[in-house]
Amino acid sequence: MSDKNTTSQEFTSYYLQQSTKEFAEDLDKVRNADDFKGDAVAMLVKSLQQGTSLFSAADQERILKARKSGEDK
C-alpha cells in the first residue's frame, strides 16, 4: 500500500472520529428518529466520509503529523 493511501486511510479514520465526537448529539437525534432505518447507517457514514475530500493530500499529512506530535507530548 502506498504512503498516499495509508495517509488517506489514517486521515479518514481520524476525521470520522473527530466528526462523531463533534456531532455526537446531532447523530444521536438522527439515530433515534422514527424514520431512521438500519440501512441508513451506511449512507450516514458515507456522507461523513465525503467531508475528507475538502482536505488536500498535503493538508491531510499536515494534520496527521500535528496530531502525532501532540500525542508525543
PyMOL Python script that loads the backbone (N, CA, C, O; Angstrom):
from pymol import cmd

cmd.read_pdbstr("""\
ATOM      1  N   MET A   1       0.854  -1.187   0.000  1.00  0.00           N
ATOM      2  CA  MET A   1       0.000   0.000   0.000  1.00  0.00           C
ATOM      3  C   MET A   1       0.896   1.245   0.000  1.00  0.00           C
ATOM      4  O   MET A   1       1.879   1.297   0.738  1.00  0.00           O
ATOM      5  N   SER A   2       0.568   2.229  -0.808  1.00  0.00           N
ATOM      6  CA  SER A   2       1.384   3.427  -0.900  1.00  0.00           C
ATOM      7  C   SER A   2       1.197   4.325   0.318  1.00  0.00           C
ATOM      8  O   SER A   2       0.212   4.226   1.051  1.00  0.00           O
ATOM      9  N   ASP A   3       2.172   5.197   0.504  1.00  0.00           N
ATOM     10  CA  ASP A   3       2.082   6.145   1.621  1.00  0.00           C
ATOM     11  C   ASP A   3       0.857   7.041   1.479  1.00  0.00           C
ATOM     12  O   ASP A   3       0.230   7.409   2.472  1.00  0.00           O
ATOM     13  N   LYS A   4       0.520   7.390   0.235  1.00  0.00           N
ATOM     14  CA  LYS A   4      -0.647   8.253  -0.006  1.00  0.00           C
ATOM     15  C   LYS A   4      -1.932   7.563   0.445  1.00  0.00           C
ATOM     16  O   LYS A   4      -2.783   8.186   1.079  1.00  0.00           O
ATOM     17  N   ASN A   5      -2.074   6.271   0.118  1.00  0.00           N
ATOM     18  CA  ASN A   5      -3.260   5.526   0.538  1.00  0.00           C
ATOM     19  C   ASN A   5      -3.308   5.376   2.046  1.00  0.00           C
ATOM     20  O   ASN A   5      -4.370   5.502   2.655  1.00  0.00           O
ATOM     21  N   THR A   6      -2.151   5.106   2.651  1.00  0.00           N
ATOM     22  CA  THR A   6      -2.080   4.958   4.103  1.00  0.00           C
ATOM     23  C   THR A   6      -2.470   6.264   4.780  1.00  0.00           C
ATOM     24  O   THR A   6      -3.242   6.265   5.739  1.00  0.00           O
ATOM     25  N   THR A   7      -1.940   7.368   4.285  1.00  0.00           N
ATOM     26  CA  THR A   7      -2.274   8.685   4.834  1.00  0.00           C
ATOM     27  C   THR A   7      -3.757   8.955   4.688  1.00  0.00           C
ATOM     28  O   THR A   7      -4.399   9.429   5.625  1.00  0.00           O
ATOM     29  N   SER A   8      -4.303   8.659   3.528  1.00  0.00           N
ATOM     30  CA  SER A   8      -5.726   8.894   3.286  1.00  0.00           C
ATOM     31  C   SER A   8      -6.591   8.062   4.230  1.00  0.00           C
ATOM     32  O   SER A   8      -7.575   8.562   4.776  1.00  0.00           O
ATOM     33  N   GLN A   9      -6.230   6.808   4.420  1.00  0.00           N
ATOM     34  CA  GLN A   9      -6.999   5.947   5.317  1.00  0.00           C
ATOM     35  C   GLN A   9      -6.877   6.410   6.765  1.00  0.00           C
ATOM     36  O   GLN A   9      -7.864   6.428   7.500  1.00  0.00           O
ATOM     37  N   GLU A  10      -5.666   6.783   7.172  1.00  0.00           N
ATOM     38  CA  GLU A  10      -5.470   7.289   8.540  1.00  0.00           C
ATOM     39  C   GLU A  10      -6.263   8.568   8.758  1.00  0.00           C
ATOM     40  O   GLU A  10      -6.899   8.750   9.796  1.00  0.00           O
ATOM     41  N   PHE A  11      -6.219   9.452   7.765  1.00  0.00           N
ATOM     42  CA  PHE A  11      -6.927  10.719   7.887  1.00  0.00           C
ATOM     43  C   PHE A  11      -8.432  10.493   7.943  1.00  0.00           C
ATOM     44  O   PHE A  11      -9.126  11.121   8.742  1.00  0.00           O
ATOM     45  N   THR A  12      -8.935   9.600   7.102  1.00  0.00           N
ATOM     46  CA  THR A  12     -10.372   9.303   7.102  1.00  0.00           C
ATOM     47  C   THR A  12     -10.800   8.785   8.465  1.00  0.00           C
ATOM     48  O   THR A  12     -11.833   9.196   8.994  1.00  0.00           O
ATOM     49  N   SER A  13     -10.016   7.891   9.030  1.00  0.00           N
ATOM     50  CA  SER A  13     -10.324   7.356  10.356  1.00  0.00           C
ATOM     51  C   SER A  13     -10.333   8.469  11.404  1.00  0.00           C
ATOM     52  O   SER A  13     -11.259   8.566  12.209  1.00  0.00           O
ATOM     53  N   TYR A  14      -9.300   9.301  11.386  1.00  0.00           N
ATOM     54  CA  TYR A  14      -9.200  10.406  12.340  1.00  0.00           C
ATOM     55  C   TYR A  14     -10.362  11.392  12.140  1.00  0.00           C
ATOM     56  O   TYR A  14     -10.978  11.839  13.107  1.00  0.00           O
ATOM     57  N   TYR A  15     -10.650  11.719  10.889  1.00  0.00           N
ATOM     58  CA  TYR A  15     -11.720  12.664  10.570  1.00  0.00           C
ATOM     59  C   TYR A  15     -13.063  12.146  11.073  1.00  0.00           C
ATOM     60  O   TYR A  15     -13.848  12.903  11.644  1.00  0.00           O
ATOM     61  N   LEU A  16     -13.329  10.856  10.862  1.00  0.00           N
ATOM     62  CA  LEU A  16     -14.594  10.285  11.325  1.00  0.00           C
ATOM     63  C   LEU A  16     -14.677  10.283  12.848  1.00  0.00           C
ATOM     64  O   LEU A  16     -15.741  10.544  13.409  1.00  0.00           O
ATOM     65  N   GLN A  17     -13.576   9.995  13.515  1.00  0.00           N
ATOM     66  CA  GLN A  17     -13.566  10.032  14.978  1.00  0.00           C
ATOM     67  C   GLN A  17     -13.888  11.435  15.481  1.00  0.00           C
ATOM     68  O   GLN A  17     -14.714  11.611  16.376  1.00  0.00           O
ATOM     69  N   GLN A  18     -13.236  12.414  14.904  1.00  0.00           N
ATOM     70  CA  GLN A  18     -13.453  13.796  15.329  1.00  0.00           C
ATOM     71  C   GLN A  18     -14.865  14.266  14.988  1.00  0.00           C
ATOM     72  O   GLN A  18     -15.499  14.960  15.783  1.00  0.00           O
ATOM     73  N   SER A  19     -15.354  13.891  13.816  1.00  0.00           N
ATOM     74  CA  SER A  19     -16.703  14.289  13.400  1.00  0.00           C
ATOM     75  C   SER A  19     -17.760  13.703  14.323  1.00  0.00           C
ATOM     76  O   SER A  19     -18.699  14.393  14.720  1.00  0.00           O
ATOM     77  N   THR A  20     -17.605  12.433  14.660  1.00  0.00           N
ATOM     78  CA  THR A  20     -18.606  11.810  15.527  1.00  0.00           C
ATOM     79  C   THR A  20     -18.554  12.373  16.942  1.00  0.00           C
ATOM     80  O   THR A  20     -19.577  12.427  17.624  1.00  0.00           O
ATOM     81  N   LYS A  21     -17.380  12.791  17.386  1.00  0.00           N
ATOM     82  CA  LYS A  21     -17.288  13.453  18.699  1.00  0.00           C
ATOM     83  C   LYS A  21     -17.996  14.810  18.642  1.00  0.00           C
ATOM     84  O   LYS A  21     -18.804  15.149  19.507  1.00  0.00           O
ATOM     85  N   GLU A  22     -17.670  15.561  17.612  1.00  0.00           N
ATOM     86  CA  GLU A  22     -18.208  16.922  17.472  1.00  0.00           C
ATOM     87  C   GLU A  22     -19.720  16.928  17.281  1.00  0.00           C
ATOM     88  O   GLU A  22     -20.414  17.786  17.826  1.00  0.00           O
ATOM     89  N   PHE A  23     -20.226  15.980  16.516  1.00  0.00           N
ATOM     90  CA  PHE A  23     -21.645  15.953  16.188  1.00  0.00           C
ATOM     91  C   PHE A  23     -22.402  14.860  16.944  1.00  0.00           C
ATOM     92  O   PHE A  23     -23.448  14.407  16.479  1.00  0.00           O
ATOM     93  N   ALA A  24     -21.901  14.438  18.080  1.00  0.00           N
ATOM     94  CA  ALA A  24     -22.484  13.326  18.837  1.00  0.00           C
ATOM     95  C   ALA A  24     -23.970  13.538  19.129  1.00  0.00           C
ATOM     96  O   ALA A  24     -24.776  12.634  18.909  1.00  0.00           O
ATOM     97  N   GLU A  25     -24.333  14.702  19.613  1.00  0.00           N
ATOM     98  CA  GLU A  25     -25.749  14.962  19.940  1.00  0.00           C
ATOM     99  C   GLU A  25     -26.621  14.908  18.695  1.00  0.00           C
ATOM    100  O   GLU A  25     -27.700  14.316  18.710  1.00  0.00           O
ATOM    101  N   ASP A  26     -26.156  15.522  17.628  1.00  0.00           N
ATOM    102  CA  ASP A  26     -26.924  15.525  16.380  1.00  0.00           C
ATOM    103  C   ASP A  26     -27.057  14.113  15.820  1.00  0.00           C
ATOM    104  O   ASP A  26     -28.127  13.729  15.349  1.00  0.00           O
ATOM    105  N   LEU A  27     -25.979  13.343  15.870  1.00  0.00           N
ATOM    106  CA  LEU A  27     -26.038  11.971  15.368  1.00  0.00           C
ATOM    107  C   LEU A  27     -26.994  11.121  16.193  1.00  0.00           C
ATOM    108  O   LEU A  27     -27.701  10.274  15.647  1.00  0.00           O
ATOM    109  N   ASP A  28     -27.019  11.339  17.491  1.00  0.00           N
ATOM    110  CA  ASP A  28     -27.967  10.613  18.344  1.00  0.00           C
ATOM    111  C   ASP A  28     -29.403  10.951  17.973  1.00  0.00           C
ATOM    112  O   ASP A  28     -30.266  10.073  17.948  1.00  0.00           O
ATOM    113  N   LYS A  29     -29.659  12.218  17.686  1.00  0.00           N
ATOM    114  CA  LYS A  29     -31.011  12.620  17.280  1.00  0.00           C
ATOM    115  C   LYS A  29     -31.407  11.939  15.976  1.00  0.00           C
ATOM    116  O   LYS A  29     -32.537  11.472  15.831  1.00  0.00           O
ATOM    117  N   VAL A  30     -30.483  11.885  15.038  1.00  0.00           N
ATOM    118  CA  VAL A  30     -30.764  11.226  13.760  1.00  0.00           C
ATOM    119  C   VAL A  30     -31.009   9.740  13.982  1.00  0.00           C
ATOM    120  O   VAL A  30     -31.977   9.182  13.464  1.00  0.00           O
ATOM    121  N   ARG A  31     -30.134   9.101  14.751  1.00  0.00           N
ATOM    122  CA  ARG A  31     -30.282   7.657  15.000  1.00  0.00           C
ATOM    123  C   ARG A  31     -31.585   7.310  15.707  1.00  0.00           C
ATOM    124  O   ARG A  31     -32.156   6.245  15.473  1.00  0.00           O
ATOM    125  N   ASN A  32     -32.050   8.194  16.558  1.00  0.00           N
ATOM    126  CA  ASN A  32     -33.264   7.931  17.329  1.00  0.00           C
ATOM    127  C   ASN A  32     -34.549   8.380  16.632  1.00  0.00           C
ATOM    128  O   ASN A  32     -35.641   8.198  17.171  1.00  0.00           O
ATOM    129  N   ALA A  33     -34.427   8.957  15.455  1.00  0.00           N
ATOM    130  CA  ALA A  33     -35.608   9.400  14.708  1.00  0.00           C
ATOM    131  C   ALA A  33     -36.428   8.191  14.276  1.00  0.00           C
ATOM    132  O   ALA A  33     -35.883   7.129  13.974  1.00  0.00           O
ATOM    133  N   ASP A  34     -37.728   8.367  14.252  1.00  0.00           N
ATOM    134  CA  ASP A  34     -38.637   7.277  13.894  1.00  0.00           C
ATOM    135  C   ASP A  34     -38.396   6.731  12.488  1.00  0.00           C
ATOM    136  O   ASP A  34     -38.597   5.543  12.233  1.00  0.00           O
ATOM    137  N   ASP A  35     -37.967   7.597  11.585  1.00  0.00           N
ATOM    138  CA  ASP A  35     -37.796   7.157  10.200  1.00  0.00           C
ATOM    139  C   ASP A  35     -36.370   6.693   9.881  1.00  0.00           C
ATOM    140  O   ASP A  35     -36.056   6.433   8.719  1.00  0.00           O
ATOM    141  N   PHE A  36     -35.505   6.586  10.896  1.00  0.00           N
ATOM    142  CA  PHE A  36     -34.135   6.116  10.686  1.00  0.00           C
ATOM    143  C   PHE A  36     -34.118   4.590  10.671  1.00  0.00           C
ATOM    144  O   PHE A  36     -34.489   3.946  11.652  1.00  0.00           O
ATOM    145  N   LYS A  37     -33.693   4.029   9.569  1.00  0.00           N
ATOM    146  CA  LYS A  37     -33.650   2.575   9.398  1.00  0.00           C
ATOM    147  C   LYS A  37     -32.196   2.105   9.408  1.00  0.00           C
ATOM    148  O   LYS A  37     -31.283   2.904   9.199  1.00  0.00           O
ATOM    149  N   GLY A  38     -31.985   0.832   9.648  1.00  0.00           N
ATOM    150  CA  GLY A  38     -30.649   0.256   9.724  1.00  0.00           C
ATOM    151  C   GLY A  38     -29.796   0.493   8.501  1.00  0.00           C
ATOM    152  O   GLY A  38     -28.586   0.693   8.616  1.00  0.00           O
ATOM    153  N   ASP A  39     -30.411   0.474   7.320  1.00  0.00           N
ATOM    154  CA  ASP A  39     -29.633   0.682   6.098  1.00  0.00           C
ATOM    155  C   ASP A  39     -29.181   2.129   5.925  1.00  0.00           C
ATOM    156  O   ASP A  39     -28.355   2.425   5.061  1.00  0.00           O
ATOM    157  N   ALA A  40     -29.709   3.013   6.729  1.00  0.00           N
ATOM    158  CA  ALA A  40     -29.317   4.418   6.658  1.00  0.00           C
ATOM    159  C   ALA A  40     -27.941   4.658   7.296  1.00  0.00           C
ATOM    160  O   ALA A  40     -27.313   5.688   7.049  1.00  0.00           O
ATOM    161  N   VAL A  41     -27.483   3.723   8.104  1.00  0.00           N
ATOM    162  CA  VAL A  41     -26.174   3.876   8.759  1.00  0.00           C
ATOM    163  C   VAL A  41     -25.075   3.995   7.710  1.00  0.00           C
ATOM    164  O   VAL A  41     -24.222   4.878   7.800  1.00  0.00           O
ATOM    165  N   ALA A  42     -25.094   3.116   6.723  1.00  0.00           N
ATOM    166  CA  ALA A  42     -24.072   3.156   5.668  1.00  0.00           C
ATOM    167  C   ALA A  42     -24.087   4.494   4.937  1.00  0.00           C
ATOM    168  O   ALA A  42     -23.035   5.050   4.623  1.00  0.00           O
ATOM    169  N   MET A  43     -25.282   5.002   4.669  1.00  0.00           N
ATOM    170  CA  MET A  43     -25.397   6.287   3.978  1.00  0.00           C
ATOM    171  C   MET A  43     -24.862   7.419   4.863  1.00  0.00           C
ATOM    172  O   MET A  43     -24.207   8.337   4.371  1.00  0.00           O
ATOM    173  N   LEU A  44     -25.139   7.352   6.146  1.00  0.00           N
ATOM    174  CA  LEU A  44     -24.664   8.370   7.071  1.00  0.00           C
ATOM    175  C   LEU A  44     -23.140   8.359   7.148  1.00  0.00           C
ATOM    176  O   LEU A  44     -22.511   9.416   7.113  1.00  0.00           O
ATOM    177  N   VAL A  45     -22.550   7.188   7.250  1.00  0.00           N
ATOM    178  CA  VAL A  45     -21.085   7.066   7.300  1.00  0.00           C
ATOM    179  C   VAL A  45     -20.476   7.592   6.004  1.00  0.00           C
ATOM    180  O   VAL A  45     -19.507   8.351   6.040  1.00  0.00           O
ATOM    181  N   LYS A  46     -21.028   7.202   4.874  1.00  0.00           N
ATOM    182  CA  LYS A  46     -20.517   7.672   3.581  1.00  0.00           C
ATOM    183  C   LYS A  46     -20.616   9.199   3.489  1.00  0.00           C
ATOM    184  O   LYS A  46     -19.714   9.847   2.957  1.00  0.00           O
ATOM    185  N   SER A  47     -21.685   9.761   3.995  1.00  0.00           N
ATOM    186  CA  SER A  47     -21.848  11.219   3.984  1.00  0.00           C
ATOM    187  C   SER A  47     -20.763  11.898   4.812  1.00  0.00           C
ATOM    188  O   SER A  47     -20.188  12.905   4.396  1.00  0.00           O
ATOM    189  N   LEU A  48     -20.491  11.344   5.975  1.00  0.00           N
ATOM    190  CA  LEU A  48     -19.438  11.913   6.810  1.00  0.00           C
ATOM    191  C   LEU A  48     -18.067  11.767   6.150  1.00  0.00           C
ATOM    192  O   LEU A  48     -17.242  12.679   6.218  1.00  0.00           O
ATOM    193  N   GLN A  49     -17.826  10.619   5.513  1.00  0.00           N
ATOM    194  CA  GLN A  49     -16.542  10.390   4.847  1.00  0.00           C
ATOM    195  C   GLN A  49     -16.295  11.386   3.723  1.00  0.00           C
ATOM    196  O   GLN A  49     -15.149  11.746   3.455  1.00  0.00           O
ATOM    197  N   GLN A  50     -17.340  11.824   3.077  1.00  0.00           N
ATOM    198  CA  GLN A  50     -17.175  12.757   1.967  1.00  0.00           C
ATOM    199  C   GLN A  50     -16.554  14.080   2.413  1.00  0.00           C
ATOM    200  O   GLN A  50     -15.996  14.815   1.597  1.00  0.00           O
ATOM    201  N   GLY A  51     -16.650  14.375   3.685  1.00  0.00           N
ATOM    202  CA  GLY A  51     -16.027  15.587   4.199  1.00  0.00           C
ATOM    203  C   GLY A  51     -14.517  15.588   4.062  1.00  0.00           C
ATOM    204  O   GLY A  51     -13.895  16.651   4.053  1.00  0.00           O
ATOM    205  N   THR A  52     -13.919  14.406   3.955  1.00  0.00           N
ATOM    206  CA  THR A  52     -12.463  14.343   3.811  1.00  0.00           C
ATOM    207  C   THR A  52     -11.999  14.928   2.489  1.00  0.00           C
ATOM    208  O   THR A  52     -10.846  15.340   2.362  1.00  0.00           O
ATOM    209  N   SER A  53     -12.882  14.968   1.508  1.00  0.00           N
ATOM    210  CA  SER A  53     -12.497  15.497   0.193  1.00  0.00           C
ATOM    211  C   SER A  53     -12.235  17.005   0.236  1.00  0.00           C
ATOM    212  O   SER A  53     -11.700  17.569  -0.718  1.00  0.00           O
ATOM    213  N   LEU A  54     -12.604  17.646   1.321  1.00  0.00           N
ATOM    214  CA  LEU A  54     -12.345  19.078   1.472  1.00  0.00           C
ATOM    215  C   LEU A  54     -10.882  19.364   1.791  1.00  0.00           C
ATOM    216  O   LEU A  54     -10.442  20.512   1.735  1.00  0.00           O
ATOM    217  N   PHE A  55     -10.129  18.316   2.128  1.00  0.00           N
ATOM    218  CA  PHE A  55      -8.734  18.472   2.536  1.00  0.00           C
ATOM    219  C   PHE A  55      -7.806  17.910   1.463  1.00  0.00           C
ATOM    220  O   PHE A  55      -7.993  16.783   1.003  1.00  0.00           O
ATOM    221  N   SER A  56      -6.814  18.690   1.068  1.00  0.00           N
ATOM    222  CA  SER A  56      -5.830  18.210   0.101  1.00  0.00           C
ATOM    223  C   SER A  56      -4.955  17.146   0.757  1.00  0.00           C
ATOM    224  O   SER A  56      -4.953  17.001   1.979  1.00  0.00           O
ATOM    225  N   ALA A  57      -4.218  16.408  -0.055  1.00  0.00           N
ATOM    226  CA  ALA A  57      -3.307  15.388   0.474  1.00  0.00           C
ATOM    227  C   ALA A  57      -2.276  16.032   1.402  1.00  0.00           C
ATOM    228  O   ALA A  57      -1.924  15.458   2.433  1.00  0.00           O
ATOM    229  N   ALA A  58      -1.796  17.217   1.039  1.00  0.00           N
ATOM    230  CA  ALA A  58      -0.812  17.920   1.876  1.00  0.00           C
ATOM    231  C   ALA A  58      -1.423  18.313   3.218  1.00  0.00           C
ATOM    232  O   ALA A  58      -0.772  18.188   4.256  1.00  0.00           O
ATOM    233  N   ASP A  59      -2.662  18.787   3.205  1.00  0.00           N
ATOM    234  CA  ASP A  59      -3.342  19.149   4.453  1.00  0.00           C
ATOM    235  C   ASP A  59      -3.572  17.921   5.328  1.00  0.00           C
ATOM    236  O   ASP A  59      -3.413  17.983   6.547  1.00  0.00           O
ATOM    237  N   GLN A  60      -3.943  16.812   4.706  1.00  0.00           N
ATOM    238  CA  GLN A  60      -4.149  15.583   5.459  1.00  0.00           C
ATOM    239  C   GLN A  60      -2.861  15.164   6.165  1.00  0.00           C
ATOM    240  O   GLN A  60      -2.882  14.811   7.344  1.00  0.00           O
ATOM    241  N   GLU A  61      -1.746  15.202   5.446  1.00  0.00           N
ATOM    242  CA  GLU A  61      -0.454  14.854   6.049  1.00  0.00           C
ATOM    243  C   GLU A  61      -0.115  15.801   7.186  1.00  0.00           C
ATOM    244  O   GLU A  61       0.323  15.366   8.252  1.00  0.00           O
ATOM    245  N   ARG A  62      -0.316  17.096   6.964  1.00  0.00           N
ATOM    246  CA  ARG A  62      -0.006  18.104   7.984  1.00  0.00           C
ATOM    247  C   ARG A  62      -0.830  17.871   9.250  1.00  0.00           C
ATOM    248  O   ARG A  62      -0.302  17.949  10.359  1.00  0.00           O
ATOM    249  N   ILE A  63      -2.100  17.589   9.088  1.00  0.00           N
ATOM    250  CA  ILE A  63      -2.989  17.364  10.237  1.00  0.00           C
ATOM    251  C   ILE A  63      -2.578  16.113  11.002  1.00  0.00           C
ATOM    252  O   ILE A  63      -2.545  16.110  12.232  1.00  0.00           O
ATOM    253  N   LEU A  64      -2.263  15.049  10.264  1.00  0.00           N
ATOM    254  CA  LEU A  64      -1.845  13.811  10.933  1.00  0.00           C
ATOM    255  C   LEU A  64      -0.518  13.993  11.661  1.00  0.00           C
ATOM    256  O   LEU A  64      -0.342  13.477  12.765  1.00  0.00           O
ATOM    257  N   LYS A  65       0.420  14.723  11.051  1.00  0.00           N
ATOM    258  CA  LYS A  65       1.704  14.972  11.717  1.00  0.00           C
ATOM    259  C   LYS A  65       1.503  15.794  12.977  1.00  0.00           C
ATOM    260  O   LYS A  65       2.111  15.506  14.007  1.00  0.00           O
ATOM    261  N   ALA A  66       0.659  16.812  12.909  1.00  0.00           N
ATOM    262  CA  ALA A  66       0.383  17.651  14.086  1.00  0.00           C
ATOM    263  C   ALA A  66      -0.260  16.818  15.185  1.00  0.00           C
ATOM    264  O   ALA A  66       0.059  16.979  16.363  1.00  0.00           O
ATOM    265  N   ARG A  67      -1.156  15.939  14.803  1.00  0.00           N
ATOM    266  CA  ARG A  67      -1.825  15.067  15.769  1.00  0.00           C
ATOM    267  C   ARG A  67      -0.823  14.155  16.452  1.00  0.00           C
ATOM    268  O   ARG A  67      -0.839  13.994  17.672  1.00  0.00           O
ATOM    269  N   LYS A  68       0.060  13.555  15.641  1.00  0.00           N
ATOM    270  CA  LYS A  68       1.062  12.634  16.189  1.00  0.00           C
ATOM    271  C   LYS A  68       2.072  13.361  17.068  1.00  0.00           C
ATOM    272  O   LYS A  68       2.496  12.820  18.089  1.00  0.00           O
ATOM    273  N   SER A  69       2.463  14.567  16.695  1.00  0.00           N
ATOM    274  CA  SER A  69       3.406  15.301  17.538  1.00  0.00           C
ATOM    275  C   SER A  69       2.751  15.733  18.833  1.00  0.00           C
ATOM    276  O   SER A  69       3.428  15.849  19.854  1.00  0.00           O
ATOM    277  N   GLY A  70       1.449  15.975  18.816  1.00  0.00           N
ATOM    278  CA  GLY A  70       0.702  16.293  20.030  1.00  0.00           C
ATOM    279  C   GLY A  70       0.572  15.109  20.957  1.00  0.00           C
ATOM    280  O   GLY A  70       0.513  15.277  22.175  1.00  0.00           O
ATOM    281  N   GLU A  71       0.526  13.904  20.395  1.00  0.00           N
ATOM    282  CA  GLU A  71       0.446  12.695  21.194  1.00  0.00           C
ATOM    283  C   GLU A  71       1.770  12.400  21.898  1.00  0.00           C
ATOM    284  O   GLU A  71       1.789  11.766  22.953  1.00  0.00           O
ATOM    285  N   ASP A  72       2.873  12.860  21.314  1.00  0.00           N
ATOM    286  CA  ASP A  72       4.195  12.595  21.874  1.00  0.00           C
ATOM    287  C   ASP A  72       4.478  13.441  23.104  1.00  0.00           C
ATOM    288  O   ASP A  72       5.392  13.141  23.871  1.00  0.00           O
ATOM    289  N   LYS A  73       3.701  14.493  23.293  1.00  0.00           N
ATOM    290  CA  LYS A  73       3.965  15.405  24.419  1.00  0.00           C
ATOM    291  C   LYS A  73       3.383  14.900  25.688  1.00  0.00           C
ATOM    292  O   LYS A  73       3.515  15.546  26.728  1.00  0.00           O
TER     293      LYS A  73
END
""", "prot")
cmd.dss("prot")
cmd.show_as("cartoon", "prot")
cmd.util.cbc("prot")
cmd.orient("prot")
